[in-house]
Amino acid sequence: MNPAGSFFRFLLGFLTFISVSFVITYAVSSYTIAQDEREQTAAAIRALVAEKY
């Protein structure tokens, strides 16, 4: 394979790897933020219920 072809194959693989890494990072971050929001909502509801009684 010629050097230009090898370079473009490497570049395509590298960009694919970086893209997949960003997608995984975004997914994990979104999941973590959603979990934190649920926990904060539950804590706020518990605090409101505890205040009433």
N, CA, C and O atoms as a GROMACS GRO file, in nm:
protein
  212
    1MET      N    1   0.085  -0.118   0.000
    1MET     CA    2   0.000   0.000   0.000
    1MET      C    3   0.089   0.124   0.000
    1MET      O    4   0.194   0.127   0.065
    2ASN      N    5   0.048   0.224  -0.072
    2ASN     CA    6   0.130   0.345  -0.081
    2ASN      C    7   0.123   0.426   0.049
    2ASN      O    8   0.030   0.409   0.128
    3PRO      N    9   0.220   0.512   0.071
    3PRO     CA   10   0.225   0.588   0.196
    3PRO      C   11   0.102   0.676   0.219
    3PRO      O   12   0.055   0.690   0.332
    4ALA      N   13   0.048   0.735   0.111
    4ALA     CA   14  -0.070   0.820   0.128
    4ALA      C   15  -0.189   0.736   0.174
    4ALA      O   16  -0.265   0.779   0.260
    5GLY      N   17  -0.205   0.617   0.118
    5GLY     CA   18  -0.314   0.527   0.158
    5GLY      C   19  -0.300   0.484   0.303
    5GLY      O   20  -0.399   0.479   0.377
    6SER      N   21  -0.178   0.452   0.342
    6SER     CA   22  -0.155   0.413   0.481
    6SER      C   23  -0.188   0.528   0.576
    6SER      O   24  -0.249   0.507   0.681
    7PHE      N   25  -0.148   0.647   0.539
    7PHE     CA   26  -0.176   0.763   0.624
    7PHE      C   27  -0.326   0.785   0.639
    7PHE      O   28  -0.375   0.809   0.749
    8PHE      N   29  -0.399   0.776   0.526
    8PHE     CA   30  -0.543   0.800   0.533
    8PHE      C   31  -0.615   0.690   0.610
    8PHE      O   32  -0.714   0.717   0.678
    9ARG      N   33  -0.567   0.567   0.600
    9ARG     CA   34  -0.625   0.459   0.682
    9ARG      C   35  -0.600   0.486   0.829
    9ARG      O   36  -0.690   0.470   0.912
   10PHE      N   37  -0.479   0.528   0.863
   10PHE     CA   38  -0.447   0.562   1.001
   10PHE      C   39  -0.534   0.677   1.049
   10PHE      O   40  -0.590   0.672   1.159
   11LEU      N   41  -0.547   0.781   0.966
   11LEU     CA   42  -0.626   0.898   1.003
   11LEU      C   43  -0.772   0.860   1.025
   11LEU      O   44  -0.834   0.906   1.121
   12LEU      N   45  -0.827   0.777   0.937
   12LEU     CA   46  -0.965   0.733   0.952
   12LEU      C   47  -0.984   0.653   1.081
   12LEU      O   48  -1.081   0.674   1.153
   13GLY      N   49  -0.893   0.564   1.110
   13GLY     CA   50  -0.900   0.485   1.234
   13GLY      C   51  -0.888   0.572   1.357
   13GLY      O   52  -0.961   0.554   1.454
   14PHE      N   53  -0.796   0.667   1.353
   14PHE     CA   54  -0.775   0.756   1.466
   14PHE      C   55  -0.899   0.842   1.492
   14PHE      O   56  -0.943   0.855   1.606
   15LEU      N   57  -0.954   0.901   1.385
   15LEU     CA   58  -1.074   0.984   1.401
   15LEU      C   59  -1.193   0.903   1.448
   15LEU      O   60  -1.275   0.952   1.526
   16THR      N   61  -1.203   0.779   1.402
   16THR     CA   62  -1.310   0.691   1.449
   16THR      C   63  -1.294   0.664   1.598
   16THR      O   64  -1.390   0.670   1.674
   17PHE      N   65  -1.173   0.635   1.640
   17PHE     CA   66  -1.145   0.609   1.782
   17PHE      C   67  -1.179   0.731   1.868
   17PHE      O   68  -1.242   0.717   1.973
   18ILE      N   69  -1.138   0.849   1.824
   18ILE     CA   70  -1.167   0.972   1.899
   18ILE      C   71  -1.318   0.996   1.905
   18ILE      O   72  -1.370   1.033   2.010
   19SER      N   73  -1.387   0.975   1.795
   19SER     CA   74  -1.531   0.996   1.791
   19SER      C   75  -1.603   0.901   1.887
   19SER      O   76  -1.691   0.944   1.962
   20VAL      N   77  -1.565   0.775   1.886
   20VAL     CA   78  -1.627   0.678   1.976
   20VAL      C   79  -1.598   0.716   2.121
   20VAL      O   80  -1.686   0.704   2.207
   21SER      N   81  -1.478   0.761   2.148
   21SER     CA   82  -1.443   0.802   2.284
   21SER      C   83  -1.530   0.919   2.331
   21SER      O   84  -1.578   0.919   2.444
   22PHE      N   85  -1.552   1.017   2.243
   22PHE     CA   86  -1.637   1.130   2.279
   22PHE      C   87  -1.781   1.087   2.303
   22PHE      O   88  -1.846   1.135   2.396
   23VAL      N   89  -1.831   0.998   2.220
   23VAL     CA   90  -1.969   0.951   2.236
   23VAL      C   91  -1.985   0.877   2.369
   23VAL      O   92  -2.083   0.899   2.440
   24ILE      N   93  -1.891   0.792   2.403
   24ILE     CA   94  -1.897   0.719   2.530
   24ILE      C   95  -1.889   0.816   2.647
   24ILE      O   96  -1.963   0.802   2.744
   25THR      N   97  -1.800   0.914   2.639
   25THR     CA   98  -1.786   1.014   2.745
   25THR      C   99  -1.914   1.092   2.763
   25THR      O  100  -1.957   1.116   2.876
   26TYR      N  101  -1.977   1.133   2.653
   26TYR     CA  102  -2.102   1.208   2.659
   26TYR      C  103  -2.213   1.123   2.721
   26TYR      O  104  -2.290   1.173   2.803
   27ALA      N  105  -2.221   0.996   2.682
   27ALA     CA  106  -2.325   0.908   2.734
   27ALA      C  107  -2.309   0.888   2.884
   27ALA      O  108  -2.407   0.894   2.958
   28VAL      N  109  -2.188   0.863   2.929
   28VAL     CA  110  -2.164   0.842   3.072
   28VAL      C  111  -2.193   0.970   3.150
   28VAL      O  112  -2.252   0.965   3.258
   29SER      N  113  -2.152   1.083   3.096
   29SER     CA  114  -2.178   1.212   3.161
   29SER      C  115  -2.327   1.240   3.173
   29SER      O  116  -2.375   1.282   3.278
   30SER      N  117  -2.401   1.216   3.066
   30SER     CA  118  -2.546   1.237   3.068
   30SER      C  119  -2.612   1.146   3.169
   30SER      O  120  -2.702   1.189   3.242
   31TYR      N  121  -2.571   1.020   3.175
   31TYR     CA  122  -2.628   0.925   3.270
   31TYR      C  123  -2.600   0.970   3.413
   31TYR      O  124  -2.689   0.964   3.498
   32THR      N  125  -2.478   1.014   3.440
   32THR     CA  126  -2.441   1.057   3.574
   32THR      C  127  -2.520   1.180   3.616
   32THR      O  128  -2.567   1.188   3.729
   33ILE      N  129  -2.536   1.275   3.526
   33ILE     CA  130  -2.613   1.396   3.556
   33ILE      C  131  -2.758   1.360   3.585
   33ILE      O  132  -2.818   1.414   3.678
   34ALA      N  133  -2.815   1.268   3.508
   34ALA     CA  134  -2.954   1.226   3.530
   34ALA      C  135  -2.968   1.158   3.666
   34ALA      O  136  -3.066   1.182   3.737
   35GLN      N  137  -2.872   1.074   3.702
   35GLN     CA  138  -2.876   1.008   3.833
   35GLN      C  139  -2.869   1.111   3.945
   35GLN      O  140  -2.943   1.101   4.043
   36ASP      N  141  -2.780   1.208   3.932
   36ASP     CA  142  -2.767   1.312   4.035
   36ASP      C  143  -2.896   1.392   4.049
   36ASP      O  144  -2.936   1.426   4.160
   37GLU      N  145  -2.960   1.422   3.936
   37GLU     CA  146  -3.086   1.497   3.942
   37GLU      C  147  -3.193   1.416   4.015
   37GLU      O  148  -3.269   1.471   4.094
   38ARG      N  149  -3.199   1.286   3.987
   38ARG     CA  150  -3.298   1.202   4.055
   38ARG      C  151  -3.272   1.198   4.205
   38ARG      O  152  -3.364   1.207   4.286
   39GLU      N  153  -3.146   1.185   4.242
   39GLU     CA  154  -3.111   1.180   4.384
   39GLU      C  155  -3.145   1.312   4.453
   39GLU      O  156  -3.197   1.312   4.565
   40GLN      N  157  -3.117   1.424   4.387
   40GLN     CA  158  -3.148   1.554   4.446
   40GLN      C  159  -3.298   1.575   4.459
   40GLN      O  160  -3.345   1.630   4.559
   41THR      N  161  -3.373   1.530   4.359
   41THR     CA  162  -3.519   1.542   4.365
   41THR      C  163  -3.573   1.459   4.480
   41THR      O  164  -3.659   1.506   4.556
   42ALA      N  165  -3.525   1.338   4.495
   42ALA     CA  166  -3.571   1.251   4.604
   42ALA      C  167  -3.535   1.311   4.739
   42ALA      O  168  -3.615   1.305   4.832
   43ALA      N  169  -3.416   1.368   4.751
   43ALA     CA  170  -3.375   1.429   4.877
   43ALA      C  171  -3.462   1.550   4.909
   43ALA      O  172  -3.497   1.573   5.025
   44ALA      N  173  -3.496   1.629   4.807
   44ALA     CA  174  -3.581   1.746   4.830
   44ALA      C  175  -3.720   1.703   4.874
   44ALA      O  176  -3.779   1.765   4.963
   45ILE      N  177  -3.774   1.599   4.813
   45ILE     CA  178  -3.907   1.550   4.852
   45ILE      C  179  -3.904   1.497   4.994
   45ILE      O  180  -3.995   1.523   5.072
   46ARG      N  181  -3.798   1.423   5.028
   46ARG     CA  182  -3.787   1.373   5.166
   46ARG      C  183  -3.778   1.487   5.264
   46ARG      O  184  -3.837   1.479   5.372
   47ALA      N  185  -3.706   1.593   5.230
   47ALA     CA  186  -3.693   1.708   5.319
   47ALA      C  187  -3.828   1.778   5.336
   47ALA      O  188  -3.862   1.820   5.446
   48LEU      N  189  -3.905   1.791   5.228
   48LEU     CA  190  -4.037   1.854   5.238
   48LEU      C  191  -4.132   1.770   5.322
   48LEU      O  192  -4.208   1.824   5.403
   49VAL      N  193  -4.129   1.640   5.302
   49VAL     CA  194  -4.217   1.552   5.380
   49VAL      C  195  -4.177   1.556   5.528
   49VAL      O  196  -4.264   1.555   5.615
   50ALA      N  197  -4.048   1.560   5.555
   50ALA     CA  198  -4.001   1.563   5.694
   50ALA      C  199  -4.041   1.694   5.762
   50ALA      O  200  -4.066   1.696   5.882
   51GLU      N  201  -4.046   1.803   5.686
   51GLU     CA  202  -4.086   1.932   5.744
   51GLU      C  203  -4.231   1.931   5.784
   51GLU      O  204  -4.266   1.990   5.887
   52LYS      N  205  -4.317   1.867   5.707
   52LYS     CA  206  -4.460   1.867   5.734
   52LYS      C  207  -4.494   1.787   5.858
   52LYS      O  208  -4.588   1.820   5.930
   53TYR      N  209  -4.416   1.680   5.884
   53TYR     CA  210  -4.452   1.591   5.994
   53TYR      C  211  -4.351   1.593   6.104
   53TYR      O  212  -4.367   1.523   6.204
   0.00000   0.00000   0.00000
